[in-house]
Amino acid sequence: MTPDLSQLKFDDRGLIPVVTQDARSGAVLMQAYADRAALERTLATREATYYSRSRAEQWIKGATSGHTQQVVGVELDCDGDSVLYRVVQTGPACHTGEYSCFHRPLMPAQDTGDHGLDGALERVYATITERLATLPENSYVARLHAGGLDRVLKKISEEAGEVLLAAKNGDRAELATEAADLLFHTLFALAEVGVSPADVADVLRGREGRSGLKGPKEVG
């Protein structure tokens, strides 16, 4: 089935802005342009393809650097004059080596008052995926990643035991700390395997309002 591109509003040069987003973390990675041919190629191959205004030619992200973008979704904005690529990024997206091209703040981030767990988990996951993409020196994420997935899974087992012990002792502060460690390493495992918090949220939402769900098997 050929995608319908009739709703797109290309500019007088035949180009349309493309915003590229990490499908796993939700972070905005870069902004570029595409012509009709580049967009058609993206839709056909799922390789993020753009149009270079300076070189006046089509280019495929990662063709020379190896920092590829596998496109998992393409969305059109309400006015039809810009496009969103949702991608699985390999390595850093920015030519400087940064995870995202948007790494130079013009205004300090403001506290939004969101102190719930949901936003915190998304931010931690975004940090983990950034560290996995760039593997900075002296990073705990880089060191743990170097040990392989089995090392991450071992940490999850260890932290789960600490959570059980803190809960049994009724130590609220220690329980919060150990639960945070458990969640961090669980998010780490998700990132290593390519599962996002949104994927987990979809499963949980699918369970909302349903009764009769099977629980864990009874012991004994």
C-alpha positions in Angstrom: 0.0 0.0 0.0 1.5 3.3 -1.1 1.3 6.0 1.7 -0.8 9.1 0.9 1.5 12.1 0.9 -1.1 14.5 -0.5 -1.6 16.1 2.9 2.1 17.2 3.1 2.9 20.9 2.5 6.4 21.1 1.1 8.0 24.5 0.9 8.9 26.3 -2.3 12.1 24.2 -2.4 10.2 21.0 -2.2 11.3 20.4 1.4 9.6 19.7 4.7 11.1 19.9 8.2 11.6 16.6 10.0 11.9 16.3 13.8 13.5 13.0 14.9 12.6 11.5 18.3 14.0 8.5 20.2 11.1 6.1 20.3 12.4 4.5 23.5 13.2 7.6 25.6 11.0 10.2 24.0 14.0 12.5 23.7 14.2 14.8 20.6 17.4 13.9 18.8 17.6 16.2 15.8 15.9 18.3 13.2 16.5 18.1 9.5 14.7 18.2 6.2 13.3 15.8 3.7 12.1 16.0 0.1 9.3 13.8 -1.2 11.8 11.2 -2.5 13.6 11.0 0.9 10.3 10.7 2.8 9.2 8.0 0.4 12.4 6.1 0.9 12.1 6.4 4.7 8.6 4.9 4.5 9.7 2.1 2.2 12.9 1.1 3.9 12.4 2.3 7.5 15.9 3.8 7.3 15.8 7.5 8.3 16.5 9.4 5.1 16.8 13.2 4.8 17.7 15.8 2.2 20.8 17.9 2.7 20.2 21.6 1.7 24.0 22.4 1.7 24.9 19.4 -0.6 21.6 19.3 -2.5 21.4 15.6 -2.1 19.6 12.8 -0.2 21.4 11.3 2.8 20.7 8.3 5.0 21.4 8.7 8.7 24.4 6.5 9.7 25.4 5.5 6.2 29.0 6.7 6.9 29.1 6.9 10.8 27.2 3.7 11.6 24.9 5.7 13.9 21.8 4.5 12.2 18.2 5.3 12.8 15.6 2.5 12.4 12.3 4.2 11.8 9.4 2.7 13.8 6.8 5.4 13.1 6.3 8.5 10.9 3.7 11.1 11.9 2.4 14.3 10.3 1.6 17.4 12.3 -1.8 19.0 12.4 -1.0 21.6 9.7 0.8 19.1 7.4 3.9 21.2 7.2 6.3 19.1 9.4 6.9 15.4 10.0 8.0 13.4 13.0 10.3 10.4 12.7 10.2 8.1 15.7 13.4 6.0 15.6 15.5 3.5 17.4 18.9 5.3 17.5 22.2 3.4 17.3 25.0 5.5 18.9 24.8 9.3 19.2 22.5 11.2 16.9 24.7 14.4 16.8 27.8 14.7 14.7 29.6 16.1 17.8 29.2 12.8 19.5 26.4 14.0 21.8 23.4 11.7 22.2 21.1 14.5 21.0 21.7 17.6 18.8 19.8 19.6 21.4 22.4 19.7 24.2 23.1 23.4 24.6 20.6 24.9 27.0 19.6 28.6 26.5 17.5 28.6 29.7 18.0 26.5 32.8 15.4 23.7 33.2 12.6 24.7 35.5 11.1 22.6 38.2 7.6 21.7 36.9 6.4 20.5 40.2 6.1 17.0 38.8 7.4 14.9 41.7 5.6 11.7 40.7 7.3 8.5 39.8 6.2 8.4 36.2 8.2 11.5 35.1 11.2 10.4 37.1 11.3 7.0 35.5 11.1 8.5 32.0 14.0 10.9 32.8 16.1 8.1 34.3 15.4 5.9 31.3 16.4 8.8 28.9 19.7 9.2 30.8 20.4 5.5 30.6 19.8 5.4 26.9 22.0 8.4 26.4 24.8 6.8 28.4 24.5 3.6 26.4 24.7 5.6 23.2 27.8 7.6 24.1 29.5 5.3 26.8 31.2 8.2 28.5 34.4 7.5 30.5 33.8 6.8 34.2 30.1 6.3 33.7 28.5 3.6 35.9 26.1 2.8 33.0 29.1 2.2 30.7 30.9 0.0 33.2 27.8 -2.1 33.8 27.1 -2.3 30.1 30.6 -3.6 29.5 29.9 -6.5 31.9 27.1 -7.8 29.7 23.4 -8.3 30.3 24.0 -11.1 32.8 25.7 -8.6 35.1 22.7 -6.3 34.9 20.3 -9.2 35.7 22.5 -10.2 38.7 22.2 -6.6 40.0 18.4 -6.8 39.7 18.4 -10.0 41.8 20.6 -8.5 44.4 18.5 -5.3 44.7 15.3 -7.3 44.9 16.7 -9.1 47.9 17.6 -5.7 49.5 14.0 -4.5 48.9 12.6 -7.6 50.6 14.9 -7.1 53.6 14.1 -3.4 54.0 10.4 -4.1 53.8 10.6 -6.9 56.4 12.5 -4.6 58.7 10.0 -1.8 58.3 12.7 0.7 57.4 10.9 3.2 55.2 14.0 5.2 54.2 16.0 2.1 53.3 13.0 0.6 51.5 12.7 3.8 49.3 16.4 3.7 48.5 16.5 0.0 47.7 13.3 0.2 45.6 15.0 3.1 43.6 18.0 0.9 43.0 15.8 -1.9 41.9 13.8 0.3 39.5 17.1 1.8 38.1 18.5 -1.6 37.2 15.2 -2.8 35.9 15.1 0.2 33.5 18.7 -0.6 32.6 17.7 -4.1 31.6 14.8 -2.7 29.6 17.1 -0.3 27.7 19.6 -3.0 27.0 16.9 -5.2 25.4 15.1 -2.3 23.6 11.9 -2.1 25.7 10.7 1.3 26.7 8.7 2.5 29.8 5.9 3.2 27.3 5.9 -0.4 26.3 5.4 -1.4 30.0 2.8 1.3 30.4 0.8 -0.1 27.5 0.7 -3.5 29.2 -0.5 -1.9 32.5 -3.1 0.2 30.7 -4.4 -2.9 29.0 -5.0 -4.4 32.4 -6.9 -1.5 33.9 -10.5 -2.2 34.7 -10.2 -5.9 34.0 -11.2 -8.4 36.6 -10.4 -12.1 36.9 -6.7 -11.7 36.0 -4.6 -14.6 37.0 -2.2 -13.8 39.8 0.9 -15.6 40.8 0.7 -19.4 41.3 -0.1 -20.4 44.9 2.7 -21.8 46.9 2.3 -25.3 48.4 
